[in-house]
Amino acid sequence: MIVYLMCFILFLTGMYGVLSQRNLIKIVIGLSVMEISIFLFMALIGYIDAGVAPIVTQTGEQLIYVDPLPQAMVLTAIVIGLATNAMLLAIAIRLYKKYKTFDVRKINQLKG
């Protein structure tokens, strides 16, 4: 139970970084922290204590298998998150080249 609470605290830390910062790079880092907490939570959902890999053999013993679906979803989400972060950083760099600042409030005030 404490691990799920730590995932929630990590998510709130990332959300605080997104909502309280003015710098675009720090906002992207906050989004990455939120994303990592979700990945961790999804991986924890599929964890079973003393579970084994879901490889079925012909033996008749009853084993507890770990669900591989959350792990596959996390791998897919990591790839999508990497592409999203790369695009956000590329947009931040383009905004910096145009406005010479990463500050969101200054970019909002500038016209052109």
C-alpha positions in Angstrom: 0.0 0.0 0.0 2.9 2.4 0.8 4.2 2.0 -2.7 1.0 3.1 -4.3 1.0 6.1 -2.0 4.6 6.9 -3.1 3.5 6.8 -6.8 0.7 9.3 -5.9 3.2 11.6 -4.1 5.5 11.4 -7.1 2.7 12.3 -9.4 1.7 15.3 -7.2 5.3 16.4 -7.2 5.4 16.4 -11.0 2.0 18.2 -11.1 3.3 20.9 -8.7 6.3 21.4 -11.1 4.0 21.8 -14.0 1.6 24.2 -12.3 4.1 26.4 -10.4 7.0 26.8 -12.8 7.4 29.5 -15.6 10.3 27.9 -17.4 9.3 25.7 -20.3 12.1 23.2 -19.6 11.0 22.8 -16.0 7.4 22.2 -17.1 8.6 19.4 -19.5 10.6 17.9 -16.6 7.5 18.0 -14.4 5.5 16.2 -17.1 8.2 13.6 -17.3 8.0 13.0 -13.6 4.2 12.6 -13.8 4.7 10.2 -16.6 7.2 8.1 -14.7 4.9 7.8 -11.7 2.2 6.5 -13.9 4.6 3.9 -15.5 5.6 2.8 -12.0 2.0 2.5 -10.9 1.1 0.5 -14.0 4.0 -1.9 -13.4 3.0 -2.3 -9.7 -0.5 -3.3 -10.7 0.8 -6.4 -12.5 3.2 -7.4 -9.7 2.3 -10.5 -7.7 4.3 -11.5 -4.7 6.0 -14.9 -5.4 4.6 -14.9 -8.9 6.4 -16.6 -11.8 6.7 -15.8 -15.5 3.6 -16.9 -17.5 5.3 -19.8 -19.2 3.0 -22.8 -19.1 4.7 -26.2 -18.9 3.2 -29.7 -18.9 3.7 -30.2 -15.2 0.6 -30.5 -13.1 1.6 -28.1 -10.3 -0.5 -25.0 -9.6 1.6 -21.8 -9.9 0.7 -18.2 -9.5 1.5 -16.3 -12.7 2.3 -12.6 -13.1 0.2 -10.7 -15.6 2.4 -9.5 -18.5 -0.2 -7.1 -19.9 0.7 -4.1 -17.6 4.4 -4.6 -18.5 3.6 -4.5 -22.2 1.5 -1.4 -21.7 4.3 0.3 -19.8 6.8 -0.5 -22.6 4.4 1.0 -25.2 3.8 4.0 -23.0 7.5 4.6 -22.6 7.9 4.8 -26.3 5.0 7.2 -26.7 6.2 9.3 -23.8 9.7 9.6 -25.3 8.3 10.9 -28.6 6.0 13.3 -26.7 8.9 14.6 -24.6 11.1 15.0 -27.7 8.4 17.0 -29.4 7.8 19.2 -26.4 11.5 20.0 -26.1 11.7 20.7 -29.8 8.8 23.2 -29.5 10.5 24.8 -26.4 13.8 25.2 -28.4 11.9 26.8 -31.3 10.2 29.2 -28.9 13.5 30.1 -27.4 15.1 30.8 -30.8 12.2 33.1 -31.7 11.6 34.9 -28.3 15.0 34.4 -26.6 13.4 33.3 -23.4 11.9 30.1 -21.8 9.6 32.1 -19.5 6.0 31.4 -20.3 4.7 34.7 -19.1 7.1 36.7 -21.2 6.3 34.6 -24.3 2.6 35.2 -23.7 3.1 39.0 -23.5 5.1 39.1 -26.8 3.3 39.5 -30.1 4.6 38.4 -33.5 
